[in-house]
Amino acid sequence: MNEHATRLDSYPAYIYDLAGLKSHAASIRAALGPTELFYAAKANPDAEILRTLAPHVDGIEVSSGGELTHVRKTLPKIRTAFGGPGKTAEELALAHRVDRIHVESPSELARLAALGSSNILLRANLPLKTPNAALTMSGPFGMDEDALNECAYLLADHPQLTLHGVHAHLASGMDARTMLKLAYRIAEWALPWLKDHGVDNPELNVGGGMAVDYSRPQTRFDWETYGAGLSLIPAKVRVEPGRSMTAYHGWYVTDVLDVKTTHGETYIILRGGTHHLRTPVTKGHNQPFKVLTASGIGSPATLVGQLCTPKDVFARNVLVPPLTPGDIIAFTMAGAYAWNISHHDFLMHPKPSFVYWEG
């Protein structure tokens, strides 16, 4: 792939390693055993990414009507689950087209009831501790027990709505053992609650949020431990990973435009910027990278883009070999929450090209 990246017609470019993604997805599918695997399209909805994942997942999780339309166009026959707060009337009207809709509030359920039949999971916002989580899904996400009980009363009056279970994605960025402990605690509450409300074959969706460590690109989430542990929960369990599936299989490749020293600090100015790859700014880290066309003794430098803002930083005070204009750098782990969350039109710079590597 290194040689391929240095021979592109133009920079910057995204390169997606579809062969690597296929292998990674297959290994996750095998490790999860009976647990259902839905890919969270929000991580990277690129059509080729979706097509590559399709044979290895049980479905796709979407969070908007736009995502649902895109997924349906790309993969017409795949199962879908629709989540997220603030669903519009137009989005709720699509509920009959999805395998499961994740209901976020009693008022959302009432609006859904007026539209006909739906298969639902109630999203729970349980008061459980999430140690070492990178992000907790509190606030507008899901319902406390009082709101869930209100939904149960509403469901009793609307037989066209079928309650299948509970969705409880509470946090992101945790290791497998921590996530398992959280899943068990969710199950301890959810399964008796569902039984009390007449659900005989309960479903439990524990979401995504598997840890991805940008400071250690070679590490991976322990899918084998997670899958073995989830199989012990007496319910149909579903997970919805996104970042942990695709992050490792995308590169943002660009070239050096200038090298300058200001007040004793060296800056490598690159074509493009964080309007194409928002991840390092969003997560506050140095994006891992490889220098593809230079070698030698490294010295500290800061890698920046072309934007007229000091926040346009890919990596700060990192060791790089001597670089000159034209050298090529590839930012790795750019396969998730990268292009699709970036502010593409800021300053109206050219957009990157997209290249799909199939090995």
N, C-alpha and C positions, 0 to 999 in steps of 0.2 A: 504493500500500500504506500510506503514512503516514496518509492520511485514514481508511482502513479501520481501522487500528490504534487511532485515537483515538475510535472509535465502538463499541467492544466493549461488551457488556452487563456484563461483570465483568472484574476484574483480580486476579491476573496471568493471562496467557494465552500459550500458544505459538501462533505463526502460522507455518505451513509454506507457503512459496512453491512450489507444485507446478509452476507454469508455468516459473519460473526453473530449477527442478531438472530438468525435462524437457529444456530447451534445453541445460543444462550437460552432462547425461548423454549427449545425442546428440552433442555436440561431442567428448567424450572417446572415445565409441565410434568416431567417424570418425577421430580422430587415432591410435588404436591399431592400425588396420589389421588384420593377421592375428592379432594378439595377443588371446587370450581375456580377457574382462572378467567377473570375478565380483565382486559387491558384498559387502563384509563386513558382515553384518547387525548385528554388535555395535556398530557406529557409531550406528545408529538403526534399530531394527526396526519402527517405526511402520507399520501395515498400509498406509496411504495412500502413504507413502514407498516401500514395496516395490512397490506396484502401479504407481506412476509410473515407477520405474526398470526394471521388468520388460521392456518392449519394447526397452531399450537395453543390456541386459547379457546375457551368455551363461549366467549362473547366479548363485547366492547361496552365499556361504561362511558356515557356521554353526559355533559353538563349544560347543554343548551340545545335549542332547536336547530341552530346552525350546525353544531357537531353531529346531531342525529341525521340531518339531511346529507351531510358530507359522508358519514359512515354508510348510510343506506345506499348512496350512489356508488361508493367504492366497493362495498361488500353487501350486496342486496339481500343475501340470505342469512347473514350472521345475526345471532341473538344480541339484544341490546338492553342495557339498564340505564335509566335516566335519573340523575340526581342533581343536587344543587339547590340552594335557596332562591327565592324570588322568581319562581316560574311564572311566565306570563300566561294569559288566557290562551293564546295561540299555541304555546308549548304544551299546556295541559291537554289541549285538544288532540295532541299526538300520542297521548298515553296508551291508546289501544294498539299502537304500532310497536310498543316495546315489550320486552319480556317481563321486566319489573320497573315500576316507577317508585322512587324513594321519596316518600312524603315528609315534608319538613315542618308542617304546622297543622293545627286543627282547621284553620281557615283554608289552607291549601287543599286539605282533604274534602272539605265541604264543597269547594269549587269543582273538585274532581268528581264528586258524587253526582253533580248535576249534568255530567257529560256522558254518563253511561258506564259500562263495565271497565274495570282495570284490575290488574294484578299488582299488589303493592307490598312494599316493606316500609315500616315506620322508622324514621331515622331518630335514634336516641342520642341524647346529649347527657351522658351519665356522669355523676360527680366522682370520677375515679382518678387517682393520681397517675400521671404519666411521666415518670422520672427520665431525665436525660433526653426528652423529646426536643427535636429541633423546632417543631411547630405544633401547637395544640389547636384543635378544631372546636373552639368554644364560641360564645357569642351567638351569632345568627344561625349556627349549624345545628340542626336537630332539635329535639324536645326533651324537657325534663319529664319526670314521671307524672306530674299533674296533667301536662298537655297530652302525654301518651294515653292516659286514662280517658281524657276527653275524646280523643280519637276513637278509643274502643267503644264508647257509648254511641258515637256517630256511626261507626261501622255496623253496630247491631241493627240500626234502622235502614241500612243500605246494602242489601244482599248482593247488589251488582258489583260491589267492591270486595275483592277477595284478599284477605290478609294472609300473607305467606310467612312473614317473619319480621326481623329487626335488622336495620343497618346501623352500625355503630363504629364509624371511623373517627377515633378520638384524637389521634396524634400522628405525627410523622417523624421520621429520622431515628428510629430505634432499632436495636439489634434483635435477632430472632428470639432469643430467650425472653427479653423484656416484652416483646410483642406477644409472645405466647402467654405469659402471665396475665397480660391485659385481656387477651382473648378469653382466657378461662374465667376471669372476673366478669366480663361482659356476659358470657354464657350462664354464669351462676345467677345473674339477675334475669336475663332475657328469656331463658327456656321456661322457668316456672311462670313468668308473666304471660308468655304466649299460650301455655297450657291452660292457664286460668281463663283465657279469652278464646278458647275453643280451637286453637291451632294444633292439629294433631301431628303434622309432619313439618316441624319448624325449620326455617331457613335463617341462617345467621351470616350476615355480611360484615366482616371486620375491616373492610376497606384496604387501603394501601399504606404507604408511608414507610416502606422498608428502607433501612439506612443505606445511603450512598455517600461514601467518604471521598471528597475531592482532594483531600490532602494525601490520600493513599490510593491511587488509581487502580492498583492491582488487587485490592480487597473486594470481596463480594459478600452480599448478604447470605446467611446460612440457610438456604432453601430446604436442605434435607432435614435439619432439625425442626424448622418451622412446619414443614409438611407433616412430619411424623407426629408432632405435637397436636396439630389441628385435627388430625384423624381421630383423636381420642374424644373430641367433642361430639356428643350424641345428637347431631343435627346435620342438615346439609349446610356445609360451610362454604362461603365464597370469599375470595380476596380480589382486590382491584389494584394491582401494582401499575405504576406508570414509569416514573424516573428509573427505578431499579431494573427495568427491562431494557430501556432504550438508551440510557445515558452513555453507556460504554461504547456505543457503536456509531457515534457521529464525531466527525472532525470539522472544525472551522479552520480553513487553511488560507493564509494570506501572506503578503510579501512586505518587506521593509521598504518604507519610503524615505526615511531620514533617521540619522543618529545624531543626537545633540547632547551637550552637557550644560546644565544650568545650575549655578550655585553649588557646583561639585557633584551633582546628581546626573546620571546618564539616563536618557530617555530614548527608547526605540519606538519610533512612530510608524505604525502599521496602516496599511490600506484597510478601510472598513472601520469597525469599532464596536462598542457595546450596544449600538442601535441594531446590530445584527446578532450579537451574542450577549444577551442581558444577564446571563447566569452569574458571573463573578460580582457584578454590582448588586444584584438581588440578594445573593447569599453572603456577600461580604468576604469573599475568599480570593486567593490567587487561582486562576484557572490553570489546570495542568497543561503542559505544552511540550512539544518536541521541536528542536531546531533541526531542519531537514537538510540544509545546504552549507553548514559551517560547523567547525569543530575547533577545539583548542581549550586553553585554560579559561575558565569562566570568571567573570567579574560582575558585580551587582549592577542591575539596570531595572528600569520600570517600563513595562510594555503597555503602550497606550494606542488609541485609535485616532481618527481624524476629527472627532467632534470638538466643537468649541465649548467644552466644559471640562473642568479638572476631574470630574467623576468618570471620565471615559478611560478607565483603567482595567486592563485584563489581568495583570499580575504586577505586584509592587516589590521592588528590591529582591529580584530573583537573579540567580547566576546564569549568565548566557555567555557563549563564546564570542569572540570579536565578530561583529555583524556590520554589513554594509548594505546600501540600497540594492534591492533585488533578491536578498536572501529570503528563504521561505520558512515560515513558522506554522506549525499545526497545533491548534488548541484541541486537546482531546476531551473526552467526556462531554461532548457537545450534542448528544443525541436526544436530550430531553430538556424541556423548559428553556430553550435556547432561542432559535429563530422565532418560534410561535409566540413567545411572550415579549419580544423586543419591539422597540418603537421605530419601525422600519423607515418611516418617512421623515424623521427628524433630520433637518439640513438637506434632505433630498439627494443624498449620495446614491450612487448606483447600488442596486441590490445584488446579493451574491448569486452565483450560479449553483445548481444542485447536481451532484454526481452520485450515482448509485453503483457501489462496488459489490460484485457478486462472486468474488474470489477467482 
